[in-house]
Amino acid sequence: MAFRCQRDSYAREFTTTVVSCRPAELETEGSNGKKEVLSGFQVVLEDTLLFPEGGGQPDDHGTINGISVLRVTRRGAQADHFTQTPLAPGTEVQVRVDWERRFDHMQQHSGQHLITAVADHLFGLKTTSWELGRLRSVIELDSPSVTIEQVAAIEQSVNEKIRDRLPVNVRELSLDDPEVEQVRGRGLPDDHAGPIRVVTIENVDANMCCGTHVSNLSDLQVIKILGIEKGKKNKTNLAFLAGNRVLKWMERSHGTEKALTALLKCGVEDHVEAVKKLQNSTKLLQKNNLNLLRDLAVHVAHSLRNSPDWGGVVTLHRVAEVLEGKGAGKKGRFQGKATKMSGRAEAQALLQDYISTQSAEE
């Protein structure tokens, strides 16, 4: 049986009943980047509006009776909802989905189906996997290279199909249905239960999929292919944005352009040339600065050698271990960085002992 979220991806809230609730733990990444383990409960409902992660699509966020659901995972024909508050079995509850996140996932997932189908149809480029990322999504194509011309043709074709407002339909087929053999897919999970769900873009594609999708390509608004990158094992990664993500990307890009215009004192069309000039000026300044530092080092060395305080050693750099520094030595010279300046006297004493020992041996 498909979940409510799969039967109606546009539903935002509904009422169901708690089946079970058991203690559980959830491993998450804390604000400091370290793993944290949360104590809570795995709640199973008669049906769910919250999509459990699967098929390259992350899980939904939402609430059950106002209680935040932190993770939704599939377990066979059931969905486990992790909460930090228990819910009694038999209780009737109201489930609400984070619609902004849900619709974003619908746009990206349907966008992936469309790009995958068009790339295959136009150039025989097969999709081997995909990832719906937080900022962008990536499709892995089974080819060591994809040309810029191919990318442009794919982008043009998918946006034409969006403007054609092609319907997207969801059907369920039994495992023994002969039509299953004609449907594109990358296999079923080992614990799959029930009928096979098929997502069809009219006259474009039919694909086995468990995710949530738009009902018409017009809901995608637009698709922007950001570019291609070298993947693993002779694969090529194609990065893209769909729908509202394109608008947000344009807003960020426009904000960056405005900031650069103010900083560089020139129009958008001159930004690249202005930055190149700044880079060249910086390289020249760095070169001149290095030459000055070398001249200064020679001057300081002569001044120290001729100083009446000269006693065989004068410290300007630090001994690495004593000063908790890092660096390397070669031919009697040492260069590095130190972090513990309080050990300077000890470092100077070590150097003085070394010079005295060398002098005695001579």
MIDO-414472 format. One record per residue (C-alpha): y, z negated, x negated; residue in three letters. Coordinates in steps of 0.5 Angstrom, whole numbers, plus 2048, in hexadecimal, padded with zeros to 3 digits. Each point is the difference from the previous one (the first is absolute). Example, Ala and Ser with C-alpha at 12.3 -4.5 7.8 and 13.67 -1.06 7.14 Angstrom:
% residues 2
7F77F07E7ala 8078027FEser 
This chain:
% residues 362
800800800met 8078027FDala 8057FA800phe 806801805arg 8058027FAcys 7FB8067FFgln 800802807arg 8077FF801asp 8048007FAser 807800803tyr 7FE7F9804ala 8057FA7FDarg 7FD7FA804glu 7FA7FE804phe 7FC7FA803thr 7F97FF7FEthr 7FB7FA7FFthr 7FE7FC7F9val 7F98007FFval 7FF7FC7FAser 8047FC7FBcys 7FD7FE7F9arg 8037FD7FApro 8028057FAala 8048017FAglu 8048067FEleu 8028027F9glu 807803800thr 8058017FAglu 8067FB800gly 8078017FFser 7FF7FF7F8asn 7FB805800gly 7FA7FB7FFlys 7FA800805lys 8007FB805glu 7FB7FD805val 8027FF807leu 7FC7FB805ser 7FF803807gly 7FC803805phe 7FC806802gln 802802807val 7FC805804val 802803806leu 7FD804806glu 8048057FEasp 8068017FBthr 807804800leu 8007FF7F8leu 7FD8057FCphe 7FB7FD7FBpro 8018047F9glu 7FC8067FFgly 8008077FEgly 8057FF7FBgly 8057FD805gln 8027F97FFpro 7FF7FB806asp 8057FE805asp 8057FA801his 8017FD806gly 7FF7F9804thr 7FB7FD805ile 8047FB805asn 8068007FBgly 7FB7FE7FAile 8018057FAser 7FA8047FEval 8008007F8leu 7FA8057FFarg 7FB804805val 7FA8037FDthr 7FA803804arg 7F97FD800arg 7FB805803gly 802801807ala 8057FA800gln 8077FF7FDala 8017F97FCasp 8087FE801his 8027FB7FBphe 8057FA802thr 8027F97FEgln 7FF7FD807thr 7FA800804pro 7FF803807leu 7FB7FD804ala 7FA805803pro 801802807gly 807800800thr 804806802glu 8058027FBval 806805800gln 8008057FAval 8068037FDarg 8008057FAval 8068017FBasp 802807803trp 8048027FAglu 7FA7FF7FBarg 7FB803805arg 804807802phe 8028017F8asp 7F87FF7FFhis 7FF805806met 8058057FDgln 7FD8007F9gln 7F9800802his 801806804ser 8048037FBgly 7FA8007FBgln 7FC803805his 805806801leu 8018017F8ile 7F87FF7FFthr 7FF806805ala 8058047FEval 7FF8007F8ala 7F9801802asp 801806804his 8058037FCleu 7FD7FF7F9phe 7FA7FD800gly 8027F97FEleu 7FB7FB802lys 8037F9801thr 7FB7FB7FDthr 8047F9801ser 8077FE803trp 8047F97FFglu 8057FE805leu 8057FD7FCgly 8067FB801arg 8058057FEleu 7FC806800arg 7F9803801ser 7FC8047FBval 7FB805802ile 7FB8027FAglu 7FE807800leu 7F98037FDasp 8048047FBser 8027FF7F9pro 807804801ser 804802806val 8068047FFthr 8077FF803ile 800806804glu 7FA7FD803gln 8037FA802val 806804803ala 7FC804804ala 7FC7FA803ile 8067FC801glu 803806804gln 7FA801804ser 7FF7F9802val 8077FF802asn 7FF807804glu 7FB7FC804lys 8047FA801ile 805805804arg 7FB803804asp 7FE7F9803arg 7F98017FFleu 7FC7FB804pro 7FB7FA7FDval 7FA7FE804asn 7FB7FB7FFval 7F9801802arg 7F97FC7FFglu 7FA8037FEleu 7F97FD800ser 7FC8007F9leu 7FB806803asp 806804803asp 7FF8077FCpro 808801800glu 8007FA7FBval 7FD8057FAglu 806804802gln 8057FB7FFval 8037FE7F9arg 7FF7F97FDgly 7FE7FC7FAarg 7FB7FD803gly 7FF7F9804leu 8007F97FEpro 7F97FD7FFasp 8027FB805asp 802805805his 7FE7FE807ala 801805807gly 803807801pro 8048047FBile 807801801arg 8038067FFval 8078027FFval 802807801thr 8078047FFile 800806805glu 7FE8067FCasn 8017FD7F9val 7FB7FA7FFasp 7FA7FC803ala 7FE7FA7FBasn 7FC7F9801met 8057FB800cys 8017F8802cys 8078007FFgly 806800805thr 804806801his 806804803val 7FE804807ser 8048067FEasn 8038027F9leu 807800802ser 7FF7F87FFasp 8008027F9leu 807802800gln 7FF8037F9val 7FC8007FAile 8038007F9lys 7FB8017FAile 8037FC7FAleu 7FC8047FBgly 7F98007FCile 7FD7FC7FAglu 7FA8007FClys 7FB7FC803gly 7F97FE7FDlys 7FA8047FFlys 803807801asn 8047FE806lys 807801802thr 8047FB804asn 805802805leu 8057FB802ala 803801807phe 8057FC806leu 800801807ala 8047FF806gly 8057FA7FFasn 7FE7FF7F9arg 8038077FEval 8077FD804leu 8007F97FClys 7FE8047F9trp 806805802met 8057FA801glu 7FE7FD7FAarg 8018067FCser 807801803his 8027F97FEgly 7FE8017F9thr 804807800glu 8067FC803lys 7FF7FB7FAala 7FF8057FBleu 806804802thr 8057F9800ala 7FD7FF7F9leu 8008077FDleu 806802803lys 7FE807802cys 7FC803806gly 7F9800801val 7FF8077FDglu 8027FD7FAasp 7FC7FA7FFhis 7FB8037FCval 8048037FBglu 8057FA7FFala 7FA7FB7FFval 7FD8057FAlys 8077FF7FDlys 8007F9801leu 7F98007FCgln 8028047FBasn 8067FC7FEser 7FC7FA801thr 7FB8037FAlys 8068017FCleu 8027F9801leu 7FA7FD7FEgln 7FF8057FAlys 8077FE7FDasn 7FE7F8802asn 7FA8017FCleu 8038037FAasn 8067FA800leu 7FA7FB801leu 7FD8027FAarg 8078017FCasp 8017F9802leu 7F97FD7FEala 8018037F9val 8077FD7FFhis 7FE7F9803val 7FA8007FBala 8048017FAhis 8057FB802ser 7FA7FB801leu 7FE8027F9arg 8067FF7FDasn 8027F9803ser 8007FA7FCpro 7FB7FD805asp 7FB8057FEtrp 7FA7FC7FFgly 7FA805800gly 800801807val 805800806val 7FE800807thr 802805805leu 7FA801804his 7FB7FB802arg 7F87FF7FEval 7FC802806ala 7FB7FB801glu 8057FA7FFval 805803805leu 7FB803805glu 8028077FEgly 7FD807800lys 8018057FBgly 7FD8037FAala 8008007F8gly 8008057FBlys 8018007F8lys 8047F9800gly 804802806arg 7FF7FD807phe 803802807gln 7FF7FD807gly 8037FC805lys 8007F8801ala 8007FC806thr 8007F97FDlys 8077FF7FCmet 7FF7F87FFser 7FB8027FBgly 8058037FBarg 8007FB7FBala 7F88007FFglu 800807800ala 8058007FAgln 7FC7FB7FDala 7FA804800leu 8038067FDleu 8037FB7FAgln 7F97FE7FFasp 7FE8077FFtyr 8058027FCile 7FF7FA7FBser 7F9801800thr 8018077FEgln 8057FE7FBser 7FB7FB7FDala 7FA8057FFglu 8058057FDglu 
